[in-house]
Amino acid sequence: MAASVAQPLAGRSWIEQALVYLTAAAAVTTEVSIAASQILMGMAVIALVAAHARLRWPPAAWPLSAWAALTLVSFAAAGYPPAGFAQIKKFYVYLMLFLVAAAIRSLREIRRVALGWVAAASLSAAWSLEQFARKYHAARMQHRDFYTAYVANRVTGFMSHWMTFSGEMMMALMIVLALLLFAPRTRCQTWLVGGAGALIAVALLAAETRSMWGGAAVGAAYLFWFKRRWLVLGIPLAIGLVALVNPFELRERIVSIVQPHGELESNAHRAVLRRVGWEMIKAHPLVGLGPEQVGPQFGRYLPADVPRPLPDGYYGHLHNIYFHYAAERGLPALAALLCFFGRALYDFARALRRLPADSAARWIVHTAIAVIIAFLLGGYFEVNFGDSEVLGMFLAVVGLGYVAASGGFAISSGQPRPSAAR
């Protein structure tokens, strides 16, 4: 991405300003409504064309393009199954990466998008806690064990599923931590962002999605390590405190990672999925079964020694991006996807070495790295790359990371002075 000095937003034409606002709104509304986000993306694309804006091509877009091309190969090799069109249509979400890279040009604009995410996540978190209170009250009124009643019917915030909600809360928490640890800010901003972060963290806990707990923990560990390494010790201490106090039986959910409560948790279910995925990969290593073909063909690859009936759970995908995409689209496609993640991490790590220690751009680069790390760990337990809301937000974060890494903006872009207490 070639760097160029950013023109202040007020000095741009109205259509260029519209491009910025529409792109920022599309990114932020991934946490509110996927329909609204995609409509805004379409409007941003129109503004991009009308403004004759230069399309920037982040280096990680090359392996992402290879991933898309290999998906088309898999789709064709499978005989163009009608269900597979859903994954081809999802390419539309990938435009988020290019829109952000083309539209956002200053640290002020990056900060506004980040604060928009924090605000939207806070509202979604608040709504999820209201949902939690209602579910807890209903279980008490029905004299049911809350943990048993809740695990299969958890909070979703503004989203339709707790996995989607938890993935967004995980990324929002990384944004909050990076803002607090690395970004210049006023005292008022520190309190507001810190309060929002506390609300988001509580909502993530309440969602009881173990994979996103793990992703948040490793992402936070990365951020703490580069700020104050002793802060990493706070993560196991926080886990221990939650287990000791055990609000709403959270200890049971933590313990279930290694000691599941029978089939109530998905441990056995996921073990079956990995075995079936491995059989699919061995049978179709190059092009996979085809997009959206894992679920329909699941029974054909079920090993004979797997006990029946199968553990309760959803068998439409493999709940693991590594097994699922290798089985669905082939090992070369998975390699392209991993190259996308790896190239972004490499570019952002180089940017941190190149940017001055006091650069105001470093916080968003740290954010992007933490989000990718958290995303990769969470992806071992969920196909989060296939979730449009999570994918759109993730690609927008990566796009902002590239804007900051490129240095294509004026550093003196209205950043507040650091708090004296920092």
ZASERO-581794 format. One record per residue (C-alpha): x, y, z. Coordinates in steps of 0.02 Angstrom, whole numbers, plus 50000, padded with zeros to 5 digits. Each point is the difference from the previous one (the first is absolute). Example, Ala and Ser with C-alpha at 12.3 -4.5 7.8 and 13.67 -1.06 7.14 Angstrom:
2
506154977550390500695017249967
END
This chain:
422
500005000050000500805015949945499985013950127499315017149964499695014950112498195000350054498945014949957498945005850149498214993949990499295017749995501075003949848499324985649895498535000449882498284995250066500064983349909501704996050078499315004550170498494988949965501194985649961500845002050169498375001050097499174985649908501524988750021500165004150185498144997050026500084983449906501444994350111499175005350163498284992949959500724982449984499674999750188498205005549979499244993249840500794990449857498645006249882500375018250042501874997049986499874992349828498835013549935501235013150061501434990449917499065000649835499755018750018501855001950043500494990649842498935011949897500835014850087501724992349968499644999149813499195017349994501465008050092501284991749883500914994850159501594990049980499754981950049501374994850121500544981949997500674994050169501344986549981498914987350094498695002049863501054989049884499804984050102498205004950036499725000949812500824983049980498834993350134498515006849903500644992749836500284982850078498255000950072499345002249823501054985149944499264989450139498265006049956500234995249818500794983150042498494995950109498835002949853499365017350049498874994150142498605012850029500395001250186501785005249958499425016649926499805006450178501894999450022500305008349832498825014250048501005002150161501435007049896499025016250009500515001650183501844999849947499735017249925500105006750178501894998149999500195010349841498725013150047500855003550166501725000649919499385012349867498865011150105500825002050170501525011449991500375007450171500244995050181498505010750046498914989549884500754983850065499635005350179498215004549957499694982949924500774991750152498955010350120498474996049894500364981550025500215002550186498345009450011499054987249895500774985650098499515008450163498195001549945499974981949941500814994650164498725009550103498594991949903500794982850025500055002650188498155004249998499744983749905501054991050130498955006950142498404994149915500704982649969500614998650179498325005650068499084987749886501084985450059499695004650182498125001449973499974982949916501094992450139501274994549871501884998850021500605016249920501614992949926499094985749915498645011449934501195013749943501424991249907498914995849850499095016849999501235013950038499995018849975500235007149825499985019050020499525007849833500514984249907499034984149961501224987750082501125000350152501514994749897499825015249889499725011250149501484993050094501175001749851499555018449986500195002950187501714991749994500615011849863499205015250083500914995750161501674999649906499605017449931499615006550175501604992850075501085007149860499205017250021500324999650188501764993149989500745008749848498935014349933500145018350049498425005050093499245012450120499524995350178498165000649951500324988049855500924988350116498494998750115498754998349858500984986949905500454990850161498174999450053499494993749829501374986850008499374993950169498244998349929500644990649847501074988450107498524995850113498914996549847501354988749927500064990550163498104998850006499964992749823501004985150068500824996749831501604991250051500895001849832499805018950003500565000550182501604991649942500205011649852499755015250110501274993350125501404997449872499635016549914500055009150167501614990850046500815006749841499485017950039500544998850182501684992549951500435015049892499445012750130500414993050172500474981750000499494997450181498215003949948499944982849916499934992650175498335008650022499174988249875500154983850102499645010150158498395006649921499504982349948500354993750175498995014150077498504996549888500104981550041500135003650186498575012650008499034989649871498625012149951498604991049907500964983550004501415006149889501194987950085499054985549922500245007449828501865002550030500224982350066499024992949853501485004149887500884984650071498574991350092498395001649899498314996550079499584985249889499275005949834499435016750070501595007949931500634997949822501664991450039499484982749938499065007849854501555009349942501084984450017498844991049879500065014849880501904999949996500044981349961498755001949860500925015249935501614990249992499154986349898499345013149879501725007849981500814983349964498704996349867500035017249916501655008750042500125011549848498295007749970498984993750147498174995149994499445017149939499265015150089498544995550116500244981449968500694994750171498284998850080499104990649860501414987349983500414998350184499294982350017501084993149859501605003750096499454995150174501214986650064499164983650044500744999750176499185016550051498654995650129498195002949951498945009850031501145014749968500245013250135498775014349994500575014549892499975008249830500794989649861499815012349856501825005450014501544994450097500105014150129501845002349956500675010949858501534989049976499104983449983498465007449918500815009749860501254986249961498554987749988498855011949907501205008649879501634990250008501715001950078500625013049873498525011250044500364998250185501835004249966499465015949909498905004950147501414997150124501165010249889498745014250011500094999850190501884997549999500345014049876498965012350100500914995350161501685001649912499585017149928499375006650166501514993350096501145008949874498995015950020500264999850188501874998649974499975014449876498835012150088500795011550130499744994850181498935015450031498974998349841498135002250029499704986849866500724985550100498414996550098498964994949849501404988849936500044991550170498114998649991500064991349831501314987550061499034996150159498384997649902500834988149876500784989850141498334999050092499114995749837501204985849959499794991750169498115002150000499994992849824500584983150066498304998150082498855009449882499885004449814500105018650041500685004449827498354994449927498945011350111499635015949900499835011650150501624994050080500904999249832499505017849953500625007150165501604989649990500425005949824499665018050050501234998550145501314992649882499675014249877500265013150136501614991250049500645001949822499515018449995501015003150159501444988949943500155009149833500315016850080498885007549867499275013550112500495015750093500534995150176499415016850069498184995549968499145006650152500564987150128499645005150179501455002750116500414985250113499255000550173501195005950134499544984750100500504988249862
END
